[in-house]
Amino acid sequence: MNNPSNAKESQTRQITIALAQIGMTVGDVPGNTRRVIETAHRARDQLHAQLVVFPECTLTGYPPEDLLFHKQLRRQVADGLDTLVAELEGVQVLVGYPEYTGQGIYNSLTLIGGGKQSVNYRKKYLPNFAVFDEERYFLAGDEAKTIDIGGIRLGLALCEDIWHAGTVEAARDIGAEALIITNGSPYEIRSQSRRRALLAERSSGSGMPMIYLNLIGGQDELVFDGGSMALDAMGKTVFQAPQFEEGVYPLELRAGPDGVEVVPAEICPDLEKTESAYRAIVLGVRDYVINHGFPGVVIGLSGGIDSALTLAIAVDALGAEQVQTVMMPSRFTADISTEDAAEQARTMDVQYHVLPIEDIFSCILDTLAPFFADLPADTAEENIQARSRGIILMAISNKTGKMLLTTGNKSEMAVGYATLYGDMAGGFAPIKDCSKTLVYELARYRNSLGRVIPERVLTREPSAELRAGQKDSDHLPPYDILDPILEALVEENLSVDEICERGFERATVGKVLAMVQRNEYKRRQAPPGVRISSRAFGRDWRYPITSGYKAS
């Protein structure tokens, strides 16, 4: 007599796939190709994987942007594919690459193994919003594809495809039992919960498990946070990789009479908003500095909250030995500022120098005396101080080869409370997308891990210290008013009327909007910085410098 349980077991198909949540260097096709081979062979030997899945645009890194137009890159991609076909042994891989054709370029995903390149899937939905402009580079695909691994049919999708329900339906219609989605999905605050909610909707709606792999690492302004995951056919999360950590994660898939099951594995919890933002910035700084080959960074310390947070981020990203700090007091610098800057430098064990700017400042004032005679002191004198500091910091950067990190925040950049060629000078701006309110939250979070920022830096009223008795509130609304208005304007695109309906005075809203419009010329000249919000001053902010637009 046949044993029913044995009969059912005989129908079970089981495979192990590995999700390669790793970073790829944009433009380094040979290096990325070598990393695919090494990672795939380790996953074969150590995890016994039959399939290793890699992120979107594996060979070129993401986003490759206008590098795609270089003929040499095209040749390198072709060579990379040939190398994978020739050298991969005993395992199959899914890799993303730009597919060059006579009609144009596709953002594609291909299966390689057994000495051949077989199934090829072309991304269908090309994002052309926020930080994405894929329609500039790619043609849209139009055909669903599946791959067969150990008798289990897996549908394929690339990033934006999963945001369209038709992708899942098309894959299911051609026999897919589960869907693999490879991604280059940039981090935003709370992005992980939004991704998971979408995948839960897709899996429960289709009755198919979803396997989601995301890129990790910093690329210019963007940070990719990983957080790869798998959901079962009912939309329940059964696996989630950590955010901001590289790794190769095995998943077992079993297919029986009741469909494909993803065997539950470790589920790393979502990070709280402030921790995730902090770790995103640290990762962005680390990869920017390392990928550019800088031997370290230079930071101007002021004794204030912005430079204090920037220093903590830099040390966490690179190590104290890679960080050099300079305090540059003027006649207006308070003793509390020099004391707090020195204390933080000691606490974080970084190089620390004090280089007063009084002689430089006085010399410039003497030189300009014929032009400034009989005119009252104003922002011109304030900016001379900021630019004197910029000269010193850039000279140190040039001489040592270390990159200068700027310390300005999003609130300041929005309203122009920064000096061109002064405190805006530098190569990278870690907290460029952090409102002043968030700066304080991040500083308190960092201190919760170990106090590195003096407490009175967190409690004293902020000041640029460019004239006697100066406070930020002399020029700006209080930050608990300014920051919500800026968020509504910049990230939500709300009108003046809509913002006023939230309880803000029309005169204040109008003043803030005018400052934002007036200072676009500064933002165009600012260094790049880590993007953590839904709209940062960078690749997804395209505001005209010259404009007659008036909002009332």
HUCOR-V790237 format. One line per field, one symbol per residue. phi: phi as a letter, one per 20 degrees, with the letter a starting at -180 (. if undefined). Layout:
phi=???
//
This chain:
phi=.fegffffffefdccddceeecedegnefffffffgfffffffffedlfecdddfglgfemceflfggeffffgffffffffffgfdfcmbdcdceafeecfeqddecccecrmmbddfcddgeddfbbledbfffddeefbcfcccdclndedfcbclggffdgffffffffdofdbcdddccdffcgmfffffffffffffffdmdfddddcfcpecleecddmmgbccefdnefdbbffemcfrcdecedcccgeoecefgcfdfffefgffffffffgfffgfffffemffqcdceednefffffgfffffffcnffeddccdcfcfdffgffffffffffffeldfbcdcfdgffgffffffegfeegmdffbfgfffffffffffffffffffenfeeeecfdfffffdmeadgmcfefqdbcgdgddffffgfffffffffeqfcdgfffedfffbfldbfmfcgffdcfgffdffffffffeedlffgfffffeoeffffffffgfffffdfffffdeffbfecdfbdfafdcceffebefcdc
//
